[in-house]
Amino acid sequence: FYRNGPALMERNGQRYHHWFDGDGMVQQFTLQGGRVSHRGRLVRTSKLAAEQKAGRFLMSGLGTVIEDGPPGGGPDSFNTANTNALEHAGRLLAMWEGGSAYALDPADLRTLGPITWRPDLAQVPFSAHPKVDATGHLWNIGTAGKAMVVWHIDPQGRLVSLQLGESPFPGGMVHDMAVTQRHIVVPLPPVRLDFAQPVPGGGPRRFALVPGEPLRVLVMDKADITRRRVFELPPQMVFHVGNAHDQADGSVVLSYIAAPDAAFLDQGAVALMAGRVLAGAAAQWQIARLDMARGTARLQTFAGDVEFPRVDPRRIGLSARWLFSGAAWQHSTGAMPHPLLHGVQALDTLTGRVRRFDYGAQVVAEEHVVVPKPGKSGELDAWLLGTTYDARRQATVLNVLEAAHLEDGPIAQAVLPYGLPLGFHGNFTAA
């Protein structure tokens, strides 16, 4: 079980302003014979190597401006490889938003270097949320300015194709994507990343929804991304998608988590770096039914405060009934344990019923992934595997829950003798 997230936040007395800016550290949990072993290593990017040599931060990040740094030599000059970790075709990929995927050795997490899928594609962005379908094919996007690329990697880790297109919202923040059997589906929230804008007093960069701009959803044909439609939905901030699938009538169904504003990107991730937690507006599950013939969309919203969505990996690109996520909610007393996620939940999209487990007021719940049980085929024939940070123990805990009996809580736990930095995303690989 691999996880990735920002870990190195300070050098020589200088601290990043924004949680998203830290250098990536991949965690590896090996479950074998009823025991768990753990190792973690920083991804040795060219950025990290240069800053270790200089003894200070050199490159600005998403939310932090570093003054008097050298000019960048392309996207990988800024690449922190801090967002996701996925083993595919024998290589462990550590991924970020705007540059290359870095290859790590799955045996010991040694950094092997940036991946260039073809000699002429060095530093072309390979985003942090690729999707691997049931046949082992990997699909991903990359964006830079007005350009958008679509990657197709085969199960052996070879480049099948790279298609170049244009973003319908140039310069916007694009974090996640989905696939169906026929389509690539990309939400484009109305947030522009203007890194040329000056930051008064060296404070954190500011982000907001652009007034008057909708949430766009770009749907492209996998075989030819010039065959596409752009749907305009009410303005919202979207970090993560759940899944997507094609329907018999030709429409596309997309599940995603949306917030009414960019408060977490703009303020929440900055407050965490200052040792504060800010309560923001709830992010909720939404399902959009996109009519490819008419260009219209219908939205269904499910109440709740959720993030870090997952589905049964066997259902990626296919219809999935159950959507899993981290969650936060008020207790019966009306009190919220804390503004971060403190539980996990399963949403039945057919009935709207929610099942959940609360880790408690002193625990932060991180992303939990779905691990199918060998020889089983049902979406609930699976375990949920994820980490929590327990403030009482000052330790990170690895948890295993039965997907079919989520509300009963963990059936197994491993308590590390230390706490790990809160991370973002990861994936499980069966031996």
C-alpha positions in Angstrom: 0.0 0.0 0.0 1.6 3.2 -1.2 0.8 6.8 -0.1 2.3 10.1 -1.2 2.1 13.6 0.2 4.1 16.8 1.0 6.6 16.2 3.8 9.6 18.5 3.6 8.1 21.9 4.5 11.0 24.0 5.9 14.6 24.7 5.1 17.1 27.1 6.7 14.4 28.8 8.7 12.1 29.4 5.7 8.7 27.6 5.8 6.2 27.1 2.9 3.0 29.0 3.2 0.8 26.3 1.5 0.3 22.6 2.3 0.5 21.7 -1.3 4.1 22.9 -1.7 6.1 20.4 0.4 8.5 18.0 -1.3 6.9 14.6 -1.8 7.5 11.6 0.5 6.2 8.2 -0.5 5.1 5.8 2.2 5.1 2.0 1.7 3.1 -0.3 3.9 3.7 -4.0 3.3 1.1 -6.4 4.7 2.3 -10.0 4.9 1.8 -12.9 7.3 -0.4 -10.8 9.7 2.3 -8.2 10.1 2.9 -4.7 8.7 6.2 -3.1 7.8 6.6 0.5 6.8 9.2 2.6 5.1 9.1 6.1 3.8 11.5 8.1 1.5 11.5 11.5 0.0 11.3 11.5 -3.8 14.7 12.7 -5.0 13.6 15.1 -7.7 15.9 17.5 -9.4 14.3 20.3 -7.3 15.0 18.5 -4.1 18.6 17.7 -5.1 19.3 21.3 -6.1 17.8 22.7 -2.8 19.7 20.2 -0.7 22.9 21.3 -2.3 22.0 25.0 -1.9 20.8 24.6 1.7 17.7 26.7 1.0 14.5 26.8 -1.0 15.1 27.9 -4.6 11.8 27.4 -6.4 8.4 28.9 -5.8 5.4 26.6 -5.3 1.7 26.6 -6.0 1.0 28.9 -3.0 4.5 30.1 -1.9 6.7 32.6 -3.6 10.4 32.1 -3.1 12.3 35.3 -3.9 15.7 35.5 -5.5 15.6 32.0 -6.9 17.1 30.9 -10.2 15.0 30.8 -13.3 13.3 27.5 -13.9 14.6 25.0 -16.5 11.2 23.7 -17.4 8.3 22.2 -15.3 10.5 19.6 -13.5 12.5 22.4 -11.9 9.4 22.9 -9.7 8.3 19.3 -9.6 7.7 18.1 -6.0 6.3 14.7 -7.0 4.1 14.9 -3.9 0.5 14.1 -4.9 0.0 10.4 -5.8 1.8 7.0 -5.9 0.8 4.2 -8.2 2.6 1.0 -9.1 2.1 0.2 -12.8 4.0 -2.2 -15.1 6.6 -2.9 -12.4 7.4 0.8 -11.7 6.2 2.9 -8.9 5.1 6.3 -10.2 5.3 9.4 -7.9 3.2 12.1 -9.5 2.6 15.8 -9.3 0.3 18.2 -11.3 2.6 19.9 -13.8 5.6 17.8 -14.7 7.0 14.3 -15.2 6.1 11.3 -13.2 9.1 10.1 -11.2 9.9 6.4 -11.2 10.7 4.7 -7.9 11.9 1.2 -7.2 9.0 -0.6 -5.6 11.5 -2.7 -3.5 13.1 0.1 -1.6 11.5 3.4 -2.8 14.9 4.5 -4.4 14.3 7.3 -6.9 15.2 6.1 -10.4 14.4 9.5 -12.1 11.8 11.2 -14.2 10.0 9.2 -16.8 10.2 10.3 -20.4 7.7 8.2 -22.3 9.3 9.2 -25.6 12.5 11.2 -26.3 10.6 14.2 -27.5 8.2 14.2 -24.5 10.6 15.2 -21.8 8.9 17.3 -19.0 5.5 17.2 -20.8 3.0 17.3 -17.8 1.7 13.9 -16.6 -0.9 14.7 -14.0 -1.4 13.1 -10.6 -4.7 11.3 -11.1 -4.3 8.7 -13.9 -6.9 6.0 -14.2 -6.1 2.4 -14.8 -9.0 0.4 -16.3 -9.9 -3.2 -15.7 -7.6 -4.3 -18.6 -4.5 -2.6 -17.1 -4.4 0.3 -19.6 -3.5 3.7 -18.0 -5.0 7.0 -19.1 -4.0 10.4 -18.0 -4.0 14.1 -18.9 -1.5 16.9 -18.6 -2.1 20.6 -18.9 0.0 23.7 -19.4 -1.6 27.1 -20.4 -4.0 26.4 -23.2 -2.6 23.0 -24.0 -4.0 19.7 -22.8 -2.5 16.3 -23.6 -4.1 12.9 -23.2 -1.8 10.0 -22.4 -2.5 6.3 -23.1 0.0 3.8 -21.6 -0.4 0.0 -22.1 -0.3 -2.6 -19.3 3.4 -3.2 -20.0 4.2 0.5 -19.4 4.7 1.5 -23.0 3.3 4.6 -24.6 0.4 3.8 -26.9 -0.4 7.4 -27.9 -0.2 11.0 -26.9 -2.9 13.4 -28.2 -2.6 17.1 -28.1 -5.7 19.4 -27.7 -6.7 22.7 -26.2 -8.2 23.4 -22.8 -11.6 25.2 -22.9 -10.4 27.1 -19.8 -6.7 28.0 -20.4 -4.6 28.5 -17.3 -7.1 26.9 -15.1 -6.5 24.4 -12.2 -7.1 20.9 -13.4 -6.5 18.2 -10.8 -8.4 15.0 -11.6 -10.0 13.2 -14.5 -12.2 10.2 -15.2 -12.5 7.6 -18.0 -15.3 5.6 -19.5 -15.0 2.9 -22.0 -15.2 5.5 -24.8 -14.4 8.9 -23.2 -12.0 11.0 -21.1 -13.9 13.3 -18.7 -12.2 16.3 -17.2 -13.7 18.8 -14.7 -12.3 22.3 -15.1 -13.2 24.5 -12.1 -13.2 28.2 -12.6 -9.9 28.9 -10.8 -7.0 30.4 -12.7 -3.4 29.8 -11.7 -1.7 33.1 -12.4 1.9 32.6 -11.2 3.1 36.0 -12.7 0.8 38.0 -10.4 2.9 39.7 -7.7 2.4 38.7 -4.1 2.5 41.7 -1.6 4.9 41.2 1.3 5.9 37.7 0.3 2.7 36.1 1.7 0.8 33.1 0.2 -0.7 33.3 -3.2 -4.5 33.8 -3.3 -7.0 31.8 -5.2 -10.7 32.3 -5.9 -13.4 31.2 -8.3 -13.4 33.6 -11.3 -16.7 35.6 -11.2 -19.1 34.7 -13.9 -17.3 31.5 -15.0 -19.0 28.1 -14.8 -17.6 24.7 -13.8 -16.8 23.2 -17.2 -16.7 19.5 -17.9 -14.8 18.5 -20.9 -15.8 15.1 -22.5 -13.4 13.8 -25.2 -13.5 10.7 -27.3 -10.6 8.4 -26.4 -9.9 7.6 -30.0 -9.9 11.2 -31.2 -9.9 14.0 -28.6 -11.0 16.5 -31.2 -14.4 14.9 -31.0 -15.5 16.5 -27.8 -18.2 18.4 -25.9 -17.9 21.0 -23.2 -20.7 21.2 -20.6 -21.3 24.2 -18.3 -22.4 23.6 -14.8 -23.0 25.9 -11.8 -19.6 27.4 -10.6 -18.0 25.1 -8.0 -14.5 24.0 -6.9 -13.7 20.4 -7.8 -10.6 18.6 -6.7 -11.6 15.0 -7.2 -13.8 12.7 -9.2 -15.3 9.4 -8.2 -16.0 7.6 -11.5 -17.6 7.9 -14.9 -19.4 5.6 -17.3 -21.2 5.5 -20.6 -25.0 4.8 -20.7 -26.8 3.0 -23.4 -28.4 6.2 -24.8 -24.9 7.7 -25.4 -24.9 10.0 -22.3 -22.0 10.1 -19.8 -22.5 9.9 -16.0 -19.8 11.5 -13.9 -19.6 11.5 -10.1 -17.4 14.0 -8.3 -17.0 16.0 -5.1 -17.7 19.8 -5.3 -17.4 22.7 -2.9 -19.2 26.1 -3.4 -15.9 28.0 -3.3 -12.1 27.8 -3.3 -11.8 28.4 0.4 -9.7 25.3 1.2 -7.3 26.0 -1.7 -7.1 29.7 -0.8 -7.2 29.6 3.1 -7.6 26.2 4.5 -4.3 24.8 3.2 -2.5 27.9 4.3 -4.0 27.7 7.9 -2.8 24.2 8.3 0.8 25.3 7.7 0.3 27.9 10.5 -1.0 25.3 12.9 -4.6 26.4 12.6 -7.7 24.7 11.2 -10.4 26.6 9.4 -13.9 25.2 9.0 -15.1 25.8 5.4 -18.2 25.1 3.4 -19.0 21.4 3.0 -17.9 19.6 -0.2 -20.6 17.2 -1.4 -21.1 14.3 -3.8 -22.6 15.2 -7.1 -23.6 13.1 -10.0 -23.9 14.8 -13.4 -25.7 13.1 -16.3 -24.2 14.6 -19.5 -26.4 14.3 -22.6 -23.8 14.1 -25.4 -26.5 14.6 -28.1 -28.1 17.7 -26.7 -25.2 19.2 -24.7 -27.3 19.4 -21.5 -26.6 18.2 -18.0 -28.7 17.1 -15.0 -27.3 17.3 -11.5 -28.0 15.2 -8.4 -26.5 16.3 -5.1 -26.1 14.1 -2.0 -25.9 15.9 1.4 -22.7 15.5 3.4 -19.2 16.8 3.9 -16.8 14.5 2.0 -13.5 14.2 0.2 -11.0 11.7 -1.1 -13.4 9.6 -3.3 -12.7 6.0 -4.3 -14.6 3.3 -6.1 -14.0 -0.4 -6.6 -11.0 -0.4 -9.0 -12.7 -3.1 -11.1 -15.4 -0.6 -11.8 -13.3 2.2 -13.1 -14.9 3.4 -16.3 -18.0 1.3 -15.7 -21.2 1.8 -13.7 -20.5 1.7 -9.9 -23.2 1.6 -7.3 -21.1 2.4 -4.3 -19.0 5.5 -3.8 -16.5 5.6 -0.9 -14.9 8.6 0.7 -13.6 10.3 3.8 -16.3 12.2 5.7 -17.0 14.7 8.5 -20.3 15.2 10.2 -21.9 16.7 13.3 -22.6 14.3 16.2 -26.0 14.0 17.8 -25.0 16.7 20.3 -24.6 19.1 17.4 -20.9 19.3 17.9 -18.4 18.7 15.1 -15.4 16.7 16.3 -13.0 18.9 14.2 -13.2 20.5 10.7 -11.0 17.9 9.1 -12.2 14.4 8.1 -12.8 12.1 11.0 -14.6 9.2 9.4 -15.2 7.1 6.3 -18.4 6.5 4.5 -20.1 4.5 1.7 -22.8 6.1 -0.4 -25.3 3.9 -2.2 -26.1 5.9 -5.3 -29.3 3.9 -6.0 -31.0 4.7 -2.7 -29.0 7.6 -1.3 -28.3 5.7 1.9 -25.1 6.4 3.7 -23.2 4.1 5.9 -20.2 5.4 7.9 -17.7 4.9 10.7 -16.4 7.6 13.0 -12.8 7.3 14.1 -13.4 9.9 16.8 -12.7 13.5 17.8 -9.0 13.1 18.2 -8.4 11.4 14.8 -7.8 12.7 11.3 -9.0 10.3 8.6 -7.0 10.2 5.4 -7.8 8.6 2.0 -9.0 5.0 2.2 -8.7 2.8 -0.9 -10.9 -0.1 -2.0 -9.1 -3.5 -2.1 -11.2 -6.2 -3.8 -11.2 -9.6 -2.2 -9.6 -12.3 -4.4 -12.1 -14.5 -6.2 -15.0 -12.1 -5.4 -16.8 -9.8 -7.8 -19.3 -7.7 -5.8 -18.5 -4.0 -5.1 -18.8 -4.7 -1.3 -16.7 -7.9 -1.5 -13.7 -5.7 -0.6 -11.7 -4.2 2.2 -11.1 -0.5 2.8 -7.5 0.2 3.5 -6.3 3.6 4.8 -4.4 5.6 7.3 -5.4 7.9 10.2 -3.5 10.2 12.4 -4.3 9.7 16.1 -3.5 12.8 18.1 -3.8 11.0 21.4 -1.1 8.5 20.5 0.8 11.0 18.3 1.0 8.2 15.8 -0.2 7.1 12.3 -2.5 4.1 12.3 -3.1 1.7 9.3 -6.7 0.5 9.2 -8.5 -2.4 7.5 -12.3 -2.3 7.3 -14.9 -4.6 5.7 -16.6 -2.6 2.9 -19.8 -4.6 3.5 -19.7 -3.7 7.3 -18.1 -0.3 7.2 -20.0 0.9 10.3 -18.4 -1.8 12.5 -15.0 -0.1 12.2 -11.6 -1.7 11.6 -11.2 -5.4 11.7 -7.4 -4.9 12.0 -5.1 -2.0 12.8 -1.3 -1.4 12.9 -0.1 1.4 15.1 3.2 2.9 13.9 5.6 4.1 16.6 5.6 7.6 15.1 3.4 10.0 13.2 3.7 10.5 9.5 3.0 13.8 7.6 -0.6 14.0 6.5 -0.7 12.9 2.8 -2.8 13.0 -0.3 -3.3 9.9 -2.4 -2.1 6.4 -3.0 -2.9 3.0 -4.3 -2.7 -0.7 -3.4 -0.9 -3.4 -5.3 -1.5 -7.1 -4.6 1.5 -9.3 -4.4 
